[in-house]
């Protein structure tokens, strides 16, 4: 049997039978709840209505009524909720380690191993492991996918074992697309039919994902957000997501969009605006007259970027356009009509009245022009006309050129990422621009590595039908495969002479991509300037070959008659884009062939109910988290040393890199000692189920700046009290060998970026007990708690620099009273000279459920203890 934590099971609270589309179905009536609460349901934000339905379905009547009253009065809701999603979705970089943990947990359960099974329907899409080894040629896709399978055979064999031995688990093999786009185009549906207590019930679709960009589904009015792999394991095993009810912020979009402005431009402008407004951890709801003009796919582009502005989610209420999208993508028939009627009856179909919000922001879409974001953060919006100026200012350039290549040379140009390849208007625009450029005889310079990695095979089909696939290929944008690729650091090697110019002459190279993230070292360790933009801008900039100019006034290049060609001459008309979309983006494009890869099905699985571990494996290694001598979380941390001292905007890419493993790195050298061929080192993302490799990779990003490293960049630090400079890994081993605890000191927005739990697992492997920062990003804070690492926040106006800390101190942290949510802690920093610097920090744990997990030394010990107690009972 499957173990389910003792949360309240779904019951009959406010459930009633409704005749929907001629069928008798049970629902949890929001109207009845609103009547009982004495409020007008129209005053409640739509996302709040969906959350309240879930609360009612869990049988928490009192909590549901409190939430409804406070929402209807425009107040911040002050309750803790247990959210049970309809399903869970994962990608392979986070999903495989999660399944490896479950396999290890089965070993500890002995004869009851089969009790460890997903309770919630779980899907994993293998999309992160594709590397662009070949591009710009017709056979690039076949080459890259063949080599992906060869490199990752051991990991994929583990997945074959998992799908054969875990129930409620579906694996989507590589080569099908990106998890969020597959979720959008094929998996998501407005409602879920579910048998509860012998009756057929109807509930809204909802999803939790092990990737921060799970929020993309919010564009369809389906509630979902991202969590780390550790929280996902708890969800799989039946525990609800326990969290404080999020503050729902209304974002009122008004105004008329300028001609030529794409959803990518809107998303980047909103990212800058919302990051500045401060919405970290909030659930945003987009309202206002300008939302009506946004296509569903455009809404999804904006919702995809929610992690970039720090929000929990970015919800667009369901309306006619939502159902147009479902029809366009081939999901029609009686079930869709049932879904429409359900949404209308439940009052979660968008109405004319505007709900009340605890906070409301106003944004004029008419103020947005063509733009990009860079060079190192998604919120660094740059009007396209200021691109060159922005680049020169960012890198303080005085001279334009080196001997071989000029600064700003574009080394990578990639149409990539579900963020924009899920938007037919954006892709058609890129194809039209390519078509016009070819008619003028334009080409992409030889130094630009071009690639096109759509998020689904549907993109290829509708582009081919529109006659626009060939123009893109003519410019070198051949399909390289269906996966995350460049967006996730999988862009592959640069051309040799470009790499040499960067390394030997100091050329500051650039990339342009239609992705969602451009943190330092993420796209490629050698490329310092990385700019996000729409697919059409990617094509245009690839033709230009350099970013150090003004694309609005300077020519992109010369045509076949040596006449200058300007961007405005190639830019497609909005009406032309819409006409082609209407003709070419048809339901049959999205009705994919469900046939599985014969090579995938031929992979051998390893073991039966229990996985058969291979002691010589360098990919799948039994994890250490369940060992009895793992860290026991104590209230007090005594005489700890700072392992790193960091400033603002340290991303999860800085903490736990995902890209290729360099042979000269600590991790690379370790693998070579095990006999791994230098050409088979693969990436940190693919090695996430080997804690030995990942511990050596923690904080090894070449762009990391640690104040303890004496000005050196990368994974270096200074050991105390000797002052010796060592790698972060070696320093951590020194401290562990001498039984010295370590902490990390940081600035604002610590842990921004991806949801990767290895940014918490890695520090745990190094022996880190606490992180003291000015502020934390939402998911990373949760991941730290899930590993038993204390997330501590400086008091307002304070930080390690402001307090005068320099890393030589011995630090003790004590709670001022019994450890509780948001507890104040006293810190004593003992200086070598004898002075003691005292200051207070706050424990960033916001719910009782989080506190229980933290006191259990983390999520995995907590889960194992629960299962073992259940077995004993």
N, C-alpha and C positions, 0 to 999 in steps of 0.2 A: 504494500500500500504506500501511497505518497503521503509524506508528512506535511501538514499545514499548520502554521503557527496559530496560536489561539486568538486570532483576530475575529471579530464578529462576522459570522457567515451571512451570505445574502439571505434575506428573509422577506416577509410580506409587508414590511412597513411602507404604508402609502402606495402599495401596489394595487392595481385594479385592472380588470380586463377591458380591453378596447377592441372594437371591430375596426381593423385597419386594412383597407383594400380588400374587404370581404373576408378577412381572416380574424379569428379570435386570438389575441395576443395579450400577454400580461406586461404592463409597464409600471414604472415607478413615477407616479403622476406629480409633476411639478406644480400644476394648477392646484391640486388638493393641498400640497404642502404650503403654497403661497396663501391659500385661504386660511389654513390653520395658523399661519404666522401673522395674518392680518396685514399683508403687504400687497402692493401691486407688482406682479411679476415683471411688468414692463420696465420697472426701475432697476432691475437686477441685470448686471452685465451678462452677456451670453456665455462667456467662458465660466462665469460664476454659476450659471444655471447647470452647465454640464457637470461641474464639480459637485454641486449640491445633489444632483441625481445620483452620483456615485456614493455620496455620504448616506443618502436615504437607502440605497440598495444594500449598503453594509449594515443597515439596521440602527444607525446612530441618529435617531429622531431628534434628540435634544441638540446635537451639534448642527444638524441640518437647519433647524429653526433659528438658532443663533446666527448662523451664517447668512441665511436669507434676510433676516431683519437688519443686520449690519450692512449687507450689500445694498439693500433697497434704500438705506438712509445715507449712502455714499460714504460709509465709514470703512476703515481698515478692519478686516475680520480678524478677531483675536481668538482663534481656536486651532487646535492641532487635528489633522485629519489623517485617515488611513485610506489611500487611493489604490484601488485594485484595477489595473489596466486590463482591457480586453485581450491584449496580446503584448508580446515582447519581440523586439527586432534587434539584431546584432550584425556587426561586420566582423571580418575574420581577425583583424589585429586585436580587438578587444574580446571577441567571442571565443577564440581558441583558448586563451588563458583561462577564461571563465569555465569552459568545459573541462580543461585540465584540472582545475581546482575541484570540480565535482567528481572527476575520476579519482583524485587523491582522497576525497572525502569518502568515497565508496570503500577504499581500502581500509579506512578506520572503522567502518561500520560492520566489517567482517560478514557474518551470514545474512545481515539485513542490508546488503549493499544495494539491492534494487529499490530500497526506500528512497534513494537519492535519484530523483527524476524530476524533470520540469513539470510543474503543475499548470502553469500558464502556457498557452500555445506560443511556441518560440520559433522564430525563423532566423537563420543566419545566411547572409549574402556574402560570398567570397569576392571582395572587390578591391581590397587594399594592397594586394601582393603583386600586382602587375607593374613591371618596370619597363620603361621605354628604352630598350637596347637598340632598337632599329626604328627609324622614322624617315618620313619623306620619300618613301618608295612603296610600290603597290603591295609587296608581300610583308610589310611591317607587322600587320596584325597577326598573321600566322606565325611569324618568327617569334614575336614577343610572347604569345600565348603558349607556344611550344616550350620556350625556355622557362616560362613561369611554372609550368607543370613539372619540368625536370628539377628545378631548384627547390620546389616546395612539396615534392612527392611525400616526404615523411610527414609533414604537417597535414597534408590533405588525406593521407592514409588514416591519421588520427581522426579526422572529421568523418571518414567513412565508418570507422568504428563507432563514433558517437551517434551518427544517425541510425545505425543498426541496433544500438543498445540503450539509447535514451528514448523514452516515449515523448510525444508532444513536441518533437524537434524536427524541423525541416531545414535542409541545407540546400541553398541555391548555389550550384557550382560556379567556378570562375568563368568569365566570358559572357555573362548575361547582362551585366550592368552594375550601377552603383546602388547601394542599399536604399538610399532615400528616394531615388528616382523610380526604382522598382516598387517601393512602397507606394509612391504617388500614382503611378500609371497602372499597376497591376494588382496590388494587394489591398489597399485601403478601400473601404466601402462605408457609407454613412452610418449604417447600423449593423449590429451583430445579433443574430438569433441564437438564443442559448436556452438550454433546458435547465431550469432551476426548480428543485423540489417537485419534479414530475410535470411541470408546466412549461410551455413554450413561451419564452420571454423575449422582449426586444429592448436592447440597450444601445446607447450611442457607441460607435467605434472609438477606441482610445488606444494609445500605444506608448510604451516606454522603450527607449533605445539606448544602446551602448555607444552612442556617438552624439556629440552635442548638437549636430545639425538635424537630429530627429525632429526638431521644431518645424522643419519644412512642411510637414503634414498639416500644421496649423493653418496654412493657406487654404485648405479645403474645409475648414471648420471642424477638423478632427483634433481633439486635444491630445497632445503628446509632447514630451520633452526628453532630454538626454540625461543619462546617469552614467557613472563609472561602472566598470565590469563587476566590481564587488557588490554594488547595490543590485545589479542585474541578477547576480547569483541568488540573492535573497528573494527577489521577485519570482524567479524561476521555481524556487522551492516553496512558494506559497505565501511568503510574507508580503503584506501590502507596502506601498511607498508611504512611510509616515513622515509627515512634514507639516510645518505651519501653513495655514491657508495663505496663499500668496497675495500680496497687494495687487489688485487689478487696476492697471493704469490705462485710461482711454487715450488713444492717439488719434486726434481729429485731423484727417487729411482733407484739405480743401484746395481750390484753385484748378487751373487748367494746365495740363502738361504741355511743355513746349514741343514743337515738332522735332522728331528725330531722337528725343530722349527715351531711353530704354528703361526697362525694369531694373537692369543692373545699375544704371545711373541713380535711380531712385533709391535702391538698396544701399548704395555707398553713401549717398547724401544722408539718408536716415540713420545709417550707422554712426556717422560723425555727429549728427544732431542728438541722437539718443544716448550715445556714450557721454556726451557733454552734459546732458540733462540728468544723468545718474539714474539708471533703471536696473541696476544689478540685482538679480533675484526676483524682479517683478514679473508678473504675467501681463503682457501688453495686449490690448484689444483695439484693433484698427477700425475706426468709424469715420463718419464724415462723407460729404458728397463725392469726393475724389475716389473713394474706394469703389464706387459703382463702375467707373470707367476702367478699372483694372481687371484684366483677364485673370482667371484662376491661377494659371501658371505664373503670371507676374506676381500675384500675391504670394505664391510659394517661394519665389526668388527672394522677396523681402523677408518672409518668415524664416527661410533658411539661414539668414544672417543674424538671427537673434543672439547666438553666442557672442558674436562680434560686438554687439552693443551691450552684452552682459545680462540679457533678460532670460528668464526661465522659459518663456515662450512668446510667440507673436501671433495672436489668434485673429482670424478673419471670420466673422459669423457666416453661417450657411445662408446662401441666397440662390436666386435662379442661375447665376453664373457658375456656382458650384456644381449644380446638376448639369449644366451645359458641358462642363469638363468631363463629368462621368460619361455622358453620352459620347463626347468626342473621342474618349479613350476606350470605347467599346463596351462599357458596362451599362447595359440597358435591360429592359424587361420589367416583369412584375415586381421583382425585389426592389428595384430603384423607385418605383411608384409607392411601394410600401414605406420605403425610407422617407420619401417626401412627406407623406401623410403623417408619419410619426413625428417628424421635425415640426410640422405645423401644429399638430395637436399638443405637443410638449412645449410649444412657445419658444423653441430654440431656432426656428427659422426667422431670419432677419425681418423685423417689422419697421414701420415708419417712425416709431417713437425712439428716442435716445435714452439709454440707461443712465444711471448716476454712477460716478466714479469717485473714489477717494482722492484721485489726482487725475488731471487731464492735461495733455500737451497738445499744442496746435502746430501743424506743419503745412506749409504752402508748397504743393508739388510744382507749382508754376515757377518757383525760384530755382529749380534744379536744371542745370545744363549738362552737356556732355562732360564726364569727369572720370578720373581714375582714383585709386587709393594707393599710397605708398610713401616712402620706399620700404617700410618695415612693419606697418600696422594697418589693419583694415579700416580703422577710423580716421586715417590721415587722408581725408578727401582733398583732391587737387583738381581744380578746373582744368580741362584738357589744354586750354591755351596757356596755362602756367606750368606745364609739365617740365620743360627744359629748365626753367628758372628754379622750380622746386628741387630738381635733381642737383643742380649746381650748388644751391644753398645747403642742401642736406649734407653734401660731401665737401663743401668749402673748396670747390674747384676754381682754380685760376687759369690753368691751361687746358685746352680742349683735348689734345691728342697725345698719345704716347707714340713710340716708334712704329708699332705694328697696327694697332687698332685704337680708335678714339674712345675716350670715356663715354659711357652711356651705350656702348655697343650692345645690341640685343643678342644674348646667347641662346635664350629659350623663348619661343612664342607658342603658347599652348591654348587651344580651345579645349577646356577641361572642366571637370567638376559638375555635379548635379545642380549646383546653384543656378547655372545659366543654360546648360544643355537640356534641362527639363522644360525650357521656355521656347516653344516653336518660333515665336516672333523673333527672338534673339538669334536663333540659329539660321532662320531664313534670311535675316538681315546680313549676317556674315557671308552667306552664300551669294547674295545679290552683290555685295561689295566686291567679293572675289571675282564675280562674273564681269562686272564693270572694269575692274583693274586689268583683267586679261584682254578685254577688248581694246584697252589702251596700250597693250604690249608690256605691261609691268610684270616684274618678277621679284621674288624674295631673295635678298643677298645670300651668298653661300655660307656666311658665318652664322646664320640664324638657324637653329634647330627647331623645326616646326613639327607640331603634332596635333592630332585631333582624337580625343578619347571621349566619346559620348557616354552619357549615363545610362543609355539603354539602346537596344538594337532598333527601336522604333524610329529613332532620330535618323539613322541611315536610310530606312525605308522611305520616310517622307521627303528627305532631301533628294533621294534618287528620283522619286516620282516628280518632284518639282524641277528636275534637271539642274540642280545646284550642287550635287556631290562632286561632279567632275571639275567645275571651276575651282573648288577648294583643293582638290587633289592636284590640279595643275600648278597651284601655288605652293605645293608641298604639304598641305594639310590632309595627308592620307590618314585613314583610320589606323590607329596603333593598337587598338583593343578597347574593351569596354570595362573601365575601372577608374579609380581615382587618379592614378598616375601622378602628373606634375603637381596637382593640388596637394598631394600628400607626400611630396618629396620624392616621387618615383619617376622624375623626368629623365633619369639616366645620365650618362656621361656627356660632357660637352665635346664639341669638335676639338681635336688635339691642339690645333694652332691657337684656338681661342683660349683653351685651358693654359697653354704655355704663356700667352700674352698676359693673362691675369696673374699667374704665379711669378713670372720673371720680370714683368714690366710694371706691375701694379695697376693694370687696367681695371677700372671700376665698371664691371659689366652689369647688364640688367636683364630682367625677364619681364614679359607681359603675359598674363594668363587670366582666364575668365573664372578663376576660383574664388574662394572666400577667405583665404588666409595667406599672409606673406611675411610671417615673423622671421626674424633674423635666423639664417641657417636652415630654414625649413625647405625652401624651394630647391636650393642647391648650396652647399657650403662655400662655393667660390663666388656666388653671385650676391652682391651686396645690395643692389637696388632692385626691388621686386614690386611690380605695379599690377593691381587688379583692375580689370575693366570688362566691358561687354565683349562677346565674341567678335563683333564687327570691329571694335577698336583693336583687338588682338591681331586681326588680319591686316588692318591698316598700318599698325606699328611694325609688324613683321616686314611689310613692304619697305617701310622707311629704313629699317635696320638699326635705328638708333633712337633713343628717347631725348637726346640733348638738343631739342629744337621746339618750336611752337607749332603744333599740328594744326592750329586754326588759321595761321597766316603764312606759314612756310610750306613749300611743296613736299609731298611724300617722296618724290623722285621725278624722273623724266620718263616720258612715254616713248614709243617706238620712233617718233619723229623728233626726239630730244626736246619736247616741250614740257614745261613743268606741269605736274598733276597735283591738284590740291584735294584735300580730304572732302570738302563740300561737293566736289564734282563726282565723287564715288559714292557718297552717302546715300543709301536707298530711301525712297519716299515711303512714308507710313502707309499710305493707301496701297502701294504695290506690295508691301509686306503682308498686309491684311488679306488682300486678294489671293495671294499665293497660299497663305495659311488655310484659307477657306477651301481652296481647291485641292490641296495636297495633304493636309493633315487630317487623315480620315480614320475611322474606327479600326479598319483592317490593319493599319500601321502598328497598332498596339496589341493586336491579337497574335501573340508570339507563338512560335513552335515550342511546345513543351518538351520535346525530345531532349534527353540528357546526353551528355558527352559519353561516348563509349569508353574513352580513356579514363574518365572519372569513375564510372561504374566498375571498371576493371581493377581499381585500386584495392589492395588487400587490406582488411582491417586486422587489428592486432589485439586478440583476446576476446573474451566473452563478456559476461556481466561486469567483470573487473578488467581494466586495461592492463595489458602486459607491457610493463615498462622496459625500455632498452637502456641499460646502464651506460652504453657508449653513445647514446644519442646526444647531439648538440642542439637539437630543436625542442624535443619534448622531454622535459626533466621533471621528476617528481618535486613539487613545490615544498618549501620549508615551513609554510605558515601553520601547519597543524602539529608541529613538533612540540613536545611538552616544555622544552627549554626556550621556546620563543619568548619575546619580551612580555613581561607581565606589567600592565600599566599601573603605576603607582601615582598617588596624588601629587607627590613632591618629586621634583627633578633636582638633584644635588650636584654641585660642582661640575656643571656641564661646560663644554667648550664650543664656541661658534665654529661650525664647519665651513660655512660660507656667510659672507655679508654682502647682500645684494640690494640694488636700487629698484626703481619702479618697473612695472610691465615685464616681469619675469614670466614667460609663457611656459606652458607644459612642454613645448619644443626645446626650450632652454634646459629644462629639468631632465627630460627623458627624450632624447632625439629619436626620430623615427626613420631617418634616411640610411644611406649605405654605410656599412661598417668599414672604416679605413684600416688598412693593414698595419699602420703605425700606431693606431690607438691602443689603449689598454685592453679593450674588448677584442680588437683585431689580433693583437699579440697572443692573447689567451686562446683564441680559437686556433691560431696557427700552431701553438704548442700541443693541441689535441689532434693535429694531423689534418685539419681542414685546409683544403686547397685555397690559395689566395684568391682565385677567381670565384670561389663558392662562399665567400664570407656573408653575402646577402645583406639584409638590412636589419636594423634594430627592431623594426616593426615585425618582421618575420621571426625574430628570435625571442619574442616576448614570453614564450613558455620555457625559457631557460634563464632562471634568475641569476645564474653566475655571469652570464653575458650582460644582462640588463643592469646588474649592480655596477659592473665595470663601465657601463655606458652612461650612468646617471651623472648629470651635470658636466657632460663632455662636449656640449655644443661649442663649436669654435668661436661663436660670437658672445659667449657668456662672459660677463665682466664681474669678477669677484674682488671686492676690496681687499681681501686677504692675500691676493695673488701677486702683489708687488707690480701691478701694471700689466701683467700677462693676461691674454685672453684665452678662453677655453677652460678645460677641466683641471685647474690648478688651485692650490690653497696653501696656507701657511700653518704649520703645526705649532701648537703652543705646549709648553713654554719655550721650546728650542728655537723657534723661528725658521725651521727648515721648510723649504718649498717642496711640495710633493703633489702628485696627482690627487684629486679628491678621493678616488678609490683607495689609494695607498694610505692617505691620511686617516680615512675612516677605519681602515684595518688596524692602524697604529692605536687609535683611540679605543677600539673594541678590545684589542689585545691587552690594554692597560685598564680595562673596565671603566672607561671614561665615557659618560653620555655626551651626545652632541646635539646642538640645536642649529637652526638656520635663522638669520635675521634678514628681513626684506622690507621693501617699500610698498607702494600702492599696487593694487590689482595683481597680487601674487597668484600665479596659477591661471592666468588668462589663456584662452585658446582651447585646444582639444580636451575632450572629456577623459583622456587616457588615464587609467588608474595607475599605470606604471610611474607616473609622476609622483605618486604616493608610495607605491610599492618599492621603487628604487631607493628613496630616502630611508624607508624601513629597513631594507637590506643593508644599508650603510650604517644603521644604528641611530638614526635621527629620532629624537624623542618629541621635539616640538618645533614649530615654526612661529616666530613672532614677526608679524607684518603690520603695515599700516591698514591694509584691507585685503580681502581674499575674493577671488572669483567663486561663484556659487558651486559649481561641480567639483572644483579642486578642494574646496573646503570640506565637502562631503567625503571625498576620497581620503583625505587625511584622517578624518574621524574613523572611516572604515578600516584604516590600518592602525588605529590606536595611537596616532600622532596628534598631539594637541595643537589645534589652530588658535593662536593667541594674538590678540590685536592690541597695538599700542593705544594709549589714550589719545584723543584728538589733539593735534598739534605736536605730538611727539613721534620720535623715530630713533633709530640707532644713531644716526648722525646728530640729530638735535640733542640727544642725551650725552654725546661725546664718547660713545663706545668705539673702540678701535680693534676689537677682536682678541686682545691679550687677556681679557677678563675671564674669571671663573664664575659661572652663573648658576644661581640657585633659584628655583621657582616654587613658591608655596601657595596653596589656596588660603584665602583669608578666613574662610569658613568652610563648612561641609561642601564638597564639590557638587555643583548644581549647574543648571543651564545659565549661561551668561555670567558665570561666577567671576568675581574679581580675584586676581592672583597678584601676589607680591613678588617682585623680582629683586634679587640682590646680586649686583655685578661687582665682584671683588677684583680690584685692580692690583697689578703686581706691586705697586708702591704702597699698598695698604688701604687706599681709599675705597669706600663702598658706594657705588652709585645705586640708588634705590628708585624704583618706579613701578607703576602698576600696569597690568595688562588684563584684558577681558577674554575669557574663554568663549570662543565663537561656536558654541553648541546651543542650538535654539529650541530643541524639543527633547522631551523625556526619552523618546525612542533613540535619538542620537546619543544621549548620555548613557543609556544602557549599553549600547554598542561600544562606546568609547571605554567604559569601565570594564568591559569584557575583553579588552586588549584588541578589539577590532571585529569586523564583520565575520571573518572566517572562523575564529574561535567561538564567537557567539553562535553561529549556525551549527557548528559541530556540537557544542554543548547542548543546544536545544534538541538536536536529533538523538544524542545519547541519552538525554533525560526521557525523551519520548519512548526510546527503546526500553529503558529501565522500567517505565510505567506500563 
